[in-house]
Amino acid sequence: MKNIFIVVFFLLCLGAKAQEATGGDVKFAPADPSPADIVYFPLNAAKVKADDATRSIIKVLYSRPQKKGRTIFGVLEQFGNVWRFGANESTEIQFFKKVTISGKKIKPGTYSLFAIPNKDTWTIIVNSQTDRWGAFTYNKTKDIVRVNVPVKSLSKPVEYFSITFAPLTTGATLIAAWDKTQVELPIAF
């Protein structure tokens, strides 16, 4: 019986030491209301099997804010102001090979995406400054390219800000939509 008490005491002490090593109860941040997401071109690039030679050409890492019954462009996101192209940290786009946007050659690397929404056209911006929160420290001098694109009105609202790609014969089109607004950015490679 005495041996059982010693073993139990030893296990309790060991458990207390393990808890001390991790700092006790770990407090994790709550789930973000604008979850992070990743989209690749080709769309299946991250899910290929071992025998598939498909390679990523573009990767976009962004957060997806929700509409939640609000009017987005012109109200929540004011026309004429630089927007982070999502929520939370600035949206990042990574090119795994040289691409061309609006005649501007861009070398492989990671960049930020911003936009200046307006009613009929948006200016989409590829910027070299990364790892920033929102557009609060946006630096125009770091712009790589600015492209004006037309706004397409959607009949049904998109609840979460969403980005995808559609293939082109010369590359891909980045398509972004939220609320009843959609914009498209052709990328050649």
N, C-alpha and C positions, 0 to 999 in steps of 0.2 A: 504494500500500500504506500509505503514511504517513497518507493521508487516512482510510482505513478505521480505523486505530488511533485517530485523533482522534475520529471519530464514535462508536466503541465506548466510548472513555473518557468522552465527553460524555454518552452514554446511561446509563452506569453512575453517573455523578455525579448526573444528573437523577433516577434511580431512588432513590438514597440520600437526596436532598433530599426527595422525595415521602414516603419512609418516615419521615424525621424529622418532617415536618409532621403526620403522624398519630400520632406518639409511638411509632413502631416497631411491634412486634407488639401488637395489641389483644387483651386478655384478656376474653372474654365470659363471663358467668355461665353455669353449666351449666343445662340445661333443668330447670324446676321440677317436682318430683314431683306438685304440685297445680296443674295448669295453669289459667290464667285463662280465663274464658269470658264471653260476653255473651248475654243472652236478651232479646228485645223482645216487647211486645204492641202490635199484632198481631205474631204470630210472623214474618211475612214482611216486616215494615216496613223492615228494612235491605236487603232484596233486591229492592225494587220497581224496575220499569222506568220510564223517563222519562215515559211517558204514564199511569202509575198514581198516583192521588191519595192512596194510603194513607200515613198519617203515624204516626210512633211516638207512643204514649201513655205507655208505661212502658218503661224500660230497666233491666236489672239486670246489674251487673258483679260477678263473684264468682270465687273460686278453688275448684277441684273436688278435694278430698282423696279418696283411695282407701280402700276398706275393707281390702284386703290381708289378709284372713283374720281380722281383729280384730272383736271385739264393739264396736260404736260407742257407742250411747246407754246410759248407766248405767255404762259402764266407761271407754272412752277419753274420751268427753264425759260428765262426771258429771252426774247429775240434780240440778236445783236451781241450777246455776251458769250465769252468762251466757256464751253461746257466740257467736262471730263470724259464724255462719251461713255457714260455708264454711271456707276456710283463708287463711293469709297476711293481707293487708290486710282490714279490715272490708268486708263486702259492701256495695255501694252500690246504691241504687235511685233512679232519676231519674223524676220525673213531669213530663211535658210539658204537662199541663193539670191543673186542680184535680181532686182525687180525694177520696173519702170512705172511711175505713176505720173500721169499728165506730162509725159515727155522728160521727166526728171529721173535719172538713173540713181537707184538707192542700193548701197552695198549691203550684204548680209549683216544682220545685227538686230538688236532690240531697240524699239522706239516707242514713244507714247502717241496715242491717238487723241485728238481733241476735235471739237466741232464748234462752229458758230452757227446755231440754228436761226433761220429766218422763215418767214411764212412760205415763200416760194422756192428759195434756194438755201442751201447750207454750204458753208466753207468747211471742208474736212482738212485737218491739219495733221501731218506726220512731223513729230518733234523729237529731237535727240535727248531731251531731258527725261529721265525715267525715275521710278521709285519716289513719286510724290503723291501726296494726298490731294485728290481733287484737282481743281484748276487754280487753287489759291496762289501757287507760286509759279504759274505758267509764265514762261519766258519766250517771247516772240522771237528773240534773236537766235533761239535754238531750233526754229522751224526748218525742216528739210524741204517740205513742199506743202503748198496750200492749193486745194482744188475746190472749185465751185461746182456743186452738183444740184440737179433739180430735186424738188420734193415731190414724192408720189403720195397722194391721199388714199388711204385704205378705207374700205367700206366697214370693216369690223376692227375694233381696237385690239391691239396687242397688249396684254396685261403686263408682262415682264419685258423690259428692254432686251432685245434679242439680236444676235449677230449670227450670220451664216455666210456661206460662199456658194456661188453658182459658177460652174466651169464656163470659160470662153475658149475659143479656138486659139487665142493668143495669151491666155492666162486664166484669171478668175475675177469675178466681181464680188467684192465684199458688200453684203446687204445688211443694213441695220434698220430695225423698226421698233417703234414704241408708240403706244396710243394709236392714233390714226395716221401716223407719219412713217414713211419709208424713204431711205436714201440708198444710193448705190455708188460704189467707188470701184471703177475698173483698175485692175492691177495686171500688168503684162510681165511675162517672164519667158 
